[in-house]
């Protein structure tokens, strides 16, 4: 089994490009398994000094949406 382990730049405006590049890498390398970083589909909330409910809800929504699209990355398992 071939695996890809990665780090993503999840800052605003960076993630889409990173995911496109990741999908291309998976195709080139024929990776079967992809290991993603924790909470990688939204800006990192743990860096905030104070909790922000709206940002938290936005992060939940972003992750729920991205999880539905994981098959587009091309790995057999994520």
N, CA and C atoms as a LAMMPS dump frame, in Angstrom:
ITEM: TIMESTEP
0
ITEM: NUMBER OF ATOMS
234
ITEM: BOX BOUNDS ff ff ff
-5.0000000000000000e+02 5.0000000000000000e+02
-5.0000000000000000e+02 5.0000000000000000e+02
-5.0000000000000000e+02 5.0000000000000000e+02
ITEM: ATOMS id mol type element x y z
1 1 1 N 0.848 -1.173 0
2 1 2 C 0 0 0
3 1 3 C 0.894 1.236 0
4 2 1 N 0.552 2.186 -0.833
5 2 2 C 1.285 3.448 -0.897
6 2 3 C 0.472 4.505 -0.158
7 3 1 N 1.134 5.236 0.737
8 3 2 C 0.46 6.245 1.556
9 3 3 C 1.06 7.621 1.33
10 4 1 N 0.211 8.631 1.466
11 4 2 C 0.643 10.019 1.443
12 4 3 C 0.267 10.64 2.779
13 5 1 N 1.231 11.278 3.406
14 5 2 C 1.022 12.018 4.648
15 5 3 C 1.379 13.46 4.337
16 6 1 N 0.517 14.39 4.74
17 6 2 C 0.769 15.763 4.32
18 6 3 C 0.421 16.772 5.413
19 7 1 N 0.865 17.968 5.174
20 7 2 C 0.488 19.151 5.942
21 7 3 C -0.148 20.103 4.95
22 8 1 N -1.209 20.787 5.341
23 8 2 C -1.89 21.717 4.449
24 8 3 C -1.839 23.123 5.017
25 9 1 N -1.754 24.095 4.135
26 9 2 C -1.852 25.499 4.531
27 9 3 C -3.334 25.855 4.516
28 10 1 N -3.951 25.902 5.693
29 10 2 C -5.395 26.114 5.768
30 10 3 C -5.766 27.569 6.032
31 11 1 N -4.833 28.474 5.776
32 11 2 C -5.176 29.889 5.873
33 11 3 C -6.154 30.254 4.766
34 12 1 N -6.945 31.273 5.021
35 12 2 C -7.943 31.716 4.059
36 12 3 C -7.305 31.958 2.693
37 13 1 N -7.914 31.384 1.664
38 13 2 C -7.428 31.58 0.308
39 13 3 C -6.348 30.619 -0.129
40 14 1 N -5.838 29.785 0.752
41 14 2 C -4.748 28.866 0.417
42 14 3 C -5.212 27.427 0.238
43 15 1 N -6.274 27.05 0.915
44 15 2 C -6.647 25.64 1
45 15 3 C -7.019 25.035 -0.353
46 16 1 N -7.775 25.742 -1.17
47 16 2 C -8.207 25.173 -2.453
48 16 3 C -7.008 24.806 -3.327
49 17 1 N -6.029 25.685 -3.399
50 17 2 C -4.821 25.401 -4.176
51 17 3 C -4.079 24.213 -3.6
52 18 1 N -3.975 24.173 -2.286
53 18 2 C -3.283 23.05 -1.636
54 18 3 C -3.971 21.725 -1.946
55 19 1 N -5.301 21.699 -1.919
56 19 2 C -6.033 20.464 -2.206
57 19 3 C -5.885 20.054 -3.666
58 20 1 N -5.861 21.011 -4.576
59 20 2 C -5.625 20.702 -5.983
60 20 3 C -4.241 20.08 -6.172
61 21 1 N -3.242 20.653 -5.524
62 21 2 C -1.88 20.127 -5.606
63 21 3 C -1.783 18.742 -4.962
64 22 1 N -2.507 18.558 -3.871
65 22 2 C -2.514 17.259 -3.203
66 22 3 C -3.137 16.192 -4.102
67 23 1 N -4.25 16.503 -4.752
68 23 2 C -4.892 15.551 -5.663
69 23 3 C -3.946 15.183 -6.81
70 24 1 N -3.24 16.166 -7.342
71 24 2 C -2.276 15.898 -8.414
72 24 3 C -1.156 14.984 -7.916
73 25 1 N -0.681 15.233 -6.704
74 25 2 C 0.371 14.391 -6.114
75 25 3 C -0.122 12.95 -5.948
76 26 1 N -1.348 12.802 -5.455
77 26 2 C -1.909 11.461 -5.25
78 26 3 C -2 10.715 -6.582
79 27 1 N -2.434 11.406 -7.643
80 27 2 C -2.5 10.778 -8.967
81 27 3 C -1.106 10.369 -9.456
82 28 1 N -0.145 11.291 -9.337
83 28 2 C 1.227 10.994 -9.81
84 28 3 C 1.834 9.816 -9.063
85 29 1 N 1.653 9.819 -7.748
86 29 2 C 2.272 8.797 -6.91
87 29 3 C 1.429 7.528 -6.769
88 30 1 N 0.199 7.582 -7.245
89 30 2 C -0.745 6.467 -7.129
90 30 3 C -0.933 6.038 -5.677
91 31 1 N -1.084 7.044 -4.81
92 31 2 C -1.288 6.774 -3.386
93 31 3 C -2.662 6.158 -3.159
94 32 1 N -2.689 5.172 -2.294
95 32 2 C -3.948 4.508 -1.955
96 32 3 C -4.54 5.056 -0.654
97 33 1 N -3.677 5.523 0.229
98 33 2 C -4.101 5.992 1.548
99 33 3 C -3.591 7.41 1.752
100 34 1 N -4.461 8.28 2.249
101 34 2 C -4.089 9.671 2.527
102 34 3 C -4.343 9.97 3.99
103 35 1 N -3.328 10.456 4.669
104 35 2 C -3.464 10.878 6.063
105 35 3 C -3.398 12.401 6.099
106 36 1 N -4.509 13.006 6.509
107 36 2 C -4.604 14.462 6.585
108 36 3 C -4.365 14.945 8.013
109 37 1 N -3.949 16.198 8.171
110 37 2 C -3.79 16.765 9.506
111 37 3 C -5.159 17.008 10.159
112 38 1 N -5.124 17.113 11.444
113 38 2 C -6.329 17.382 12.225
114 38 3 C -6.908 18.755 11.877
115 39 1 N -8.211 18.822 11.716
116 39 2 C -8.938 20.084 11.515
117 39 3 C -8.31 20.931 10.411
118 40 1 N -8.138 20.336 9.239
119 40 2 C -7.366 20.998 8.183
120 40 3 C -8.2 21.784 7.17
121 41 1 N -9.506 21.826 7.322
122 41 2 C -10.339 22.461 6.306
123 41 3 C -10.849 23.845 6.696
124 42 1 N -10.245 24.445 7.678
125 42 2 C -10.615 25.797 8.107
126 42 3 C -9.421 26.369 8.859
127 43 1 N -9.381 27.668 8.966
128 43 2 C -8.293 28.285 9.744
129 43 3 C -8.266 27.693 11.153
130 44 1 N -7.091 27.572 11.687
131 44 2 C -6.866 26.908 12.972
132 44 3 C -7.425 27.749 14.121
133 45 1 N -8.482 27.253 14.764
134 45 2 C -9.16 28.008 15.814
135 45 3 C -8.398 28.008 17.142
136 46 1 N -7.567 27.025 17.359
137 46 2 C -6.845 26.937 18.628
138 46 3 C -5.853 28.083 18.806
139 47 1 N -5.527 28.777 17.739
140 47 2 C -4.6 29.904 17.83
141 47 3 C -5.286 31.161 18.378
142 48 1 N -6.619 31.165 18.379
143 48 2 C -7.352 32.328 18.881
144 48 3 C -7.262 32.419 20.394
145 49 1 N -7.1 33.604 20.885
146 49 2 C -7.02 33.791 22.332
147 49 3 C -8.376 33.552 22.997
148 50 1 N -9.451 33.958 22.323
149 50 2 C -10.8 33.811 22.879
150 50 3 C -11.669 33.022 21.901
151 51 1 N -12.516 32.153 22.428
152 51 2 C -13.418 31.403 21.549
153 51 3 C -14.376 32.347 20.821
154 52 1 N -14.695 31.989 19.599
155 52 2 C -15.613 32.768 18.779
156 52 3 C -16.633 31.796 18.191
157 53 1 N -17.853 31.894 18.647
158 53 2 C -18.902 30.957 18.234
159 53 3 C -19.095 30.957 16.724
160 54 1 N -19.121 32.099 16.1
161 54 2 C -19.353 32.175 14.659
162 54 3 C -18.218 31.518 13.865
163 55 1 N -16.991 31.734 14.305
164 55 2 C -15.861 31.082 13.623
165 55 3 C -15.904 29.572 13.821
166 56 1 N -16.312 29.145 15.033
167 56 2 C -16.432 27.718 15.307
168 56 3 C -17.489 27.098 14.389
169 57 1 N -18.658 27.742 14.273
170 57 2 C -19.71 27.228 13.397
171 57 3 C -19.261 27.2 11.931
172 58 1 N -18.52 28.21 11.534
173 58 2 C -17.988 28.234 10.168
174 58 3 C -17.015 27.072 9.947
175 59 1 N -16.209 26.766 10.948
176 59 2 C -15.265 25.652 10.849
177 59 3 C -16.002 24.325 10.746
178 60 1 N -17.036 24.15 11.538
179 60 2 C -17.835 22.92 11.478
180 60 3 C -18.439 22.766 10.082
181 61 1 N -19 23.83 9.557
182 61 2 C -19.612 23.806 8.228
183 61 3 C -18.573 23.489 7.153
184 62 1 N -17.402 24.122 7.244
185 62 2 C -16.341 23.888 6.264
186 62 3 C -15.881 22.434 6.284
187 63 1 N -15.727 21.874 7.479
188 63 2 C -15.287 20.482 7.578
189 63 3 C -16.361 19.522 7.073
190 64 1 N -17.619 19.775 7.411
191 64 2 C -18.707 18.91 6.939
192 64 3 C -18.758 18.906 5.409
193 65 1 N -18.587 20.06 4.811
194 65 2 C -18.599 20.176 3.357
195 65 3 C -17.395 19.474 2.735
196 66 1 N -16.226 19.7 3.291
197 66 2 C -14.993 19.12 2.739
198 66 3 C -14.989 17.601 2.848
199 67 1 N -15.533 17.062 3.922
200 67 2 C -15.568 15.609 4.101
201 67 3 C -16.36 14.951 2.971
202 68 1 N -17.401 15.61 2.512
203 68 2 C -18.199 15.073 1.411
204 68 3 C -17.433 15.063 0.089
205 69 1 N -16.358 15.821 -0.002
206 69 2 C -15.585 15.962 -1.238
207 69 3 C -14.266 15.18 -1.223
208 70 1 N -13.99 14.435 -0.166
209 70 2 C -12.696 13.765 -0.035
210 70 3 C -12.411 12.785 -1.169
211 71 1 N -13.432 12.179 -1.732
212 71 2 C -13.192 11.23 -2.813
213 71 3 C -12.57 11.898 -4.033
214 72 1 N -12.742 13.189 -4.18
215 72 2 C -12.168 13.925 -5.314
216 72 3 C -10.636 13.994 -5.241
217 73 1 N -10.078 13.73 -4.062
218 73 2 C -8.621 13.746 -3.942
219 73 3 C -7.983 12.525 -4.601
220 74 1 N -8.753 11.456 -4.769
221 74 2 C -8.263 10.318 -5.533
222 74 3 C -7.69 9.163 -4.751
223 75 1 N -7.553 9.271 -3.455
224 75 2 C -7.05 8.152 -2.655
225 75 3 C -8.192 7.183 -2.363
226 76 1 N -7.871 5.91 -2.2
227 76 2 C -8.902 4.924 -1.882
228 76 3 C -9.415 5.073 -0.458
229 77 1 N -8.562 5.558 0.426
230 77 2 C -8.926 5.738 1.833
231 77 3 C -8.295 7.028 2.349
232 78 1 N -9.058 7.767 3.14
233 78 2 C -8.57 9.024 3.716
234 78 3 C -8.777 8.954 5.216
